[in-house]
Amino acid sequence: MELNRRTVIAGAAAAGLAASALGTAPAQAASGGGPVKEYFGTLADGTKVYRWSLENGGTRLKVLSYGGIIQSLEIPDRHGRYANVSLGYDNLAAYVAGTTFFGSTIGRYGNRIAKGRFTLDGKKYQLSVNDGVNSLHGGAKGFNTKVWDIEPFACGPDVGLRLHYTSVDGEMGYPGTLRTKVTFTLTRHGDWRIDYEATTDRPTVVNLTNHTYYNLAGEGSGSVYDHELWLAAGRFTPTDPGLIPTGELAEVAGTPFDFSRPKPIGRDIRTGHPQLVTAKGYDHNFVLDKGVTARPEHVVTLRDPASGRTLKISTDQPGVQFYSGNFLDGTLVGPSGHTYRQGDGLALETQHFPDSPNEPSFPSTVLRPGQTYRTTTIHSFSA
């Protein structure tokens, strides 16, 4: 899910950046080995951005301090050949100028809030709007634009990064100072685990997620329409023309939204279903059958038949936003040097439902002082 407008990536000067000099500084290993840190670029205000590289259990991950972005995710195919299966860029300027949210850590509220407005405890709040009249992924300067403090760690056979960011009261219109910690862990089995944690000093709303675009054949390799998808979701949330949920929980049975059995993503995407026409493909929240759970449960399987690469996602969240890369238009160039066109990547964002602050029947996203927001999503890879 991205901003529905044409994006033109300019050079570093047009993006307001100092020249990015990836690789000009020596790599620096974390104490005790494990994650490796290197310079990636400098923002216009002089802030340096770093890239951290992790490898464990056959999975390779690269994370930027800017936006908490997954810049690269490499996994092997059935023959042991590695490919980067996440869409992105090879320079900081493109990330700053872009509106696709490639790989970003999303907050304070993932997905859309209608007209950027909600009422909490009788008080009305107006948020930053950045998707027509609506607020998307936290507003014009959401967590995807922030520079996170990052500390590496090793815990037994696992390695990872702890990312910290404090969102001050009133930032993008949200109430309360939100202290956020996001932990990326690569386990000895090669699983990529994300643990989100947040506290607030005033009542607020929170919905954190990650916006990695996947192409299990390798980024820049073409369409994902032949990928097979399974979702443990018997319902989805239909949207209005602004992609805001109508409040209905519609059955997927007998519709193109039925992924209760694995099927190619492209099989029904051009059937002319009104919801697919509105969104130019899939850009919908799927209501997971399990609901909110105490522990992550397996709810998604994505498989590329050609390479054999398979992604399984487990989460404790009640929803998954499936976005089929509808607004990729051939103007963006990935690190492979290939352009991204419609359907060249897809996102599977574990989350609470879009516009929940304005839909009392949806699971609540309210966080109050004294409470701790915690949620976990696990990505498991095989071939």
N, C-alpha and C positions, 0 to 999 in steps of 0.2 A: 504494500500500500504506500503510495507516494503522492506528492502534490501533483494535481492534475493540470500541469502546464508544461510547455516546452522548456527544456533546460539547455542552455548553451554553456559549456565549460570554457571559461576564459583562461588566459595565462595567469601566472602568479601575480603580476602587477594589477591586472583587472580584478583579481579576487582579493586584493588588498593584502598580499602576503609578501614577506621577504622571500628571496629565492630559496626554494626547497633544495636541500643538498643531501639527499638520501645517500647514506654510505660514506659521507665525508668525515664522519667521526668514527673512531674505533668502537667496535662492539664491546660491551662491558657486561661481564657475567655477574649474576646475583651471587651474594655470599653463599658459599657451599655448593656452587654450581646451580644447574636448573635454568630458569628463565634468563634470557639474554636481552639486554637493552641497547638500542642504537638510536641515534638522532634521525628524525624524519623530516623536520621542517620547522619554520618559525612563523608565527602569526604576526599580523600587522602591528600588534601592541608589543612585540618583542618576546612573547611567550614561546618557549621552545616546546616542540612536540616530539615525543619519543615513540618508538615502536618496540614492543616486547615480543620475543619469540619463545615459544614453548614447544616441547616435543615429549610425548610419552605414550606408550602403548600402541605405537604405530600412527598416532595422530599428530599433526603439526599445526600450530595455531599462532597467528600473528595479530597483536592487539595494539591499537593506537591509544595514546593518552588523550588525544582529541576525540571527544564523543564516545569514548569507550568502544571504539569501532573495531569489529573483526575485519581486518584488512585481508587476511588470507586464512583459509582452512584447507589443509591438504590431507587427503586420505587415499589409500591405495585401492586399485581395482582388483578384479579376481586374479590378475596375473602379477600383482604386486607393484604395478606402475602407479606412481603418485600423480595427482592432479589437484590444483586449487579448485574447489567446488563452490566457492563463494564469489559473488560479483563484487567489484569495487574498482579502485583506482590505484595508480602507482605514485601519486603525488598529493600533497596536502592541499594545494590550490583547488583541485577538483572536488575534494570533500567539502571545503568551505563554500564553494560556489554552488554545489549540487543541491537538489531537492528530492533525491531518491531515498535518502536515509540508509544507503548501503551499509549493512553490518552494524548499525548504530545501537547503542544503549539508549532506550527510549524512556522519557519521563518529562514532566512529573506524571502525565497521564497519556498512556499509549492509546492510539486510535482517536476517534472523533468525539467532540462534544458540540452539540448543536448550538450554533450562533455564539459559541464561546461563553455560554452563560449557564450558571446553575445556582441553586439556592441551598444553603446548608444552615441548619438551626435558625431558619427564618431570615438569614442575611443573604442578599443577592451578590453574586460575584461575576465580574466581566473579565474574561481571559483574553489573551492575545489571539487574534484570528489570523490564520495563515493558509486556509484552504477555502477560498471564497468567503462566505460569511461564517464558516465554522472554524473551530480550533482543532488542529491535528497534531498529535504526538508532542503535546506540551507547548505548542505555540511557535512563534517565529524564532525564538532562541531557546529551544528546549534542551534537554540534557545531551542531545546529539551534537550540540555546538559548544559544549563546555570542556575545559581541560580538567581531567580527573587526576587526582593524586593516586599513584599506583605503588603498591609494595608487593614484591614477589614472596613466595613462601614454598616450602616443601613440607609435606606431612606424610611421613612414612614413604610409601612408594608413589604418592601423588605429588604433583607440582601445580602451581597456579599463581594467580594474581588477585590481589584485593584492591578494588577501585573505590575511592571515596570522593563524594561531592556533597557540599552543603548548599541547598537552595534556600535563599533568604525569603523571609516573609514578604509576600507581594510580587515575587518574581513571576513574570508572565501572567500576573493577576491572581495567582494561587495564594490562599491564606496559609500562614504558619511557616516557620523555618523547618525545613525537612532535611534531616541528616541521613544520607543514603550511602549504603555499602553494597557493592556488587562484587561477588566472588566468582571468578572463572577458574575451574579446576580441570586439569587433564588427569584422569585416573590411570592406574597401571594397565587397565583394560582398553585404554584409548577413548573412553567416554569423555565428552565435554559437558561438564555440569555447571549450571549457573544458579547461584543462590543470591536472592535479592533480600535486602533488609533496610528498613527505614523507620525513623521515629520523628515525631512532630511536637511542637510546643503549642499548637492551636489546631482545632479540628480542620481537616483538609480532606482531599480526595487523592488517591494514589493508584496508579496502574502501570507498573514497570514491565518492560518486555525488551526483546532483542529483535532487530530487523535485518537479520542476515538473509540475503537472497541466495538460494541454492540452485546449482545446476550440477547434478551428480556426474554428468559426462565431462565436466570441466568448464570453467567460466570461458566464455567466448566461443564455445563449441556449437552454438545454435540453440534451437528450441528445446524446451522441456516438455512439450506436449506429449511425447511418448513415454515420459516418466509415469509409473503406476503409483497411485495414491490410495491409501486406506485411511479413513477417519472414523473414529468411534463416536459418531455423532448422528443421532436420528432426527435432529432439528437444526435449523439455522435461523438467523435473524434477518429477514428481508429489509431492504433499505428504500428510502425515498430517493429522488434524483440527486440529492446532495450526499448520498451514501450514509445517511443517518438512519439507524434502525427505526422502524415504524412502531416497535413495541411487540410485534407479533413474533411468536416462536413457531415457525412453519415446519411441517414435516418434510423430510427430504425424499421420502419414498415416492417413486414415480416421477421424479424430477431430475434435472441434470446435476443437482446438488447431492445426489446419493452416492457417497463413497463408502458405504457400509461393507462393500466388497471391493477389493482392489480393481482399479480401472485406469486406463490412460487418461491423463488430464485433458488431452485434446479431443477425447471421444465425443463429448457433448457440449464443448465450449462454444460452438457456432450454431447451436440449435435454434436460436432466436427466442429463447426464454426471456421474458421481459426483464428479469433481474440481471441476466447476463448482458443484455443490450444496454441497460443503464450503466453498468459498471465496466463495460467493454471486456467482460470476462469475469472471472471470479475475484471478488474483493469483498468477502463476506465473513462474518463471525459464525463459526460452527459451534453449536451448543453441545458440549461433551456429555455423553450419557451418564458419566460418573458424577458430574457436578463438582463442587469443591471437595477435595479430599485431604486427609491429614498427611498423606505421603504421595509422592509422584506415582502415577499409573500410566502404563503404555496406552497412548491414544492416537498416535500417528505412525504410519509406515510409508516411506517414500523410496521407490526403487527405480534405478535406471537399468533396464534389461540389457543394454549393450555392454556396459562396463561391469555390471553386477553389483555396483555400489548401492548400499542400502542404508538409509537413515531411519532410526526409530526414535520417536520423541515421547518422553514420559513427563508428566506435569501434575501438580496439585491444583492447577487453575481450572475454572469452569468452561473456558472457551479457547478456541484457536482461530485466529484470523488467517484465512487462506487467500493469498493475493497472487495472481498468476502473471504478474509483470505486464499489466495491460498498457501502461503508459510509457514503456520503453520504446523510443521512436527512432533509434539509429543515430542519435546525435552524441551518444556517450561512448567513450572508448575505455575498455578495461585494460588491466596490466598485460594481457596477452597481445594487445594491439588490435583486437577485434572489436567492432562496434556491437552494442546491445540493442536488439530489436524486440518488438512485442513478443512476449512469451519466452525470452531467452533466460529467464530466471524466475523463481517463485519464492515467496515468503510464507512461513508458517509461524505466526506470532502467538505464543501462549499468553493468555490474558484473561481479565474480566471483560465483560461485554462493552462495546462502544456505547457512549452516551449514558452509561449507568447512573451518573448523578441526576439525570432527568427522567429516569425510568424506575420508579419505586419497585416494580415487580422483578427487576434484574437483581442479581447478587450485589450487595453493597460494596462500594469502594471507599467508604469513609474510614479515615484513620484519626484517632483521637489521642490527646496527650496521655501518656502512661501505657499506651498500646505499642506493640512492635509489629510492623508489616514484615511478613516473611513469606517467601514463595520460592519454589525450586523447579527448575526444568533441566532434564537430562537428555542429551543427544548421544545416541549409541550408533556406531558405524560398523559395517561389515561388508563383505564382498563374496 
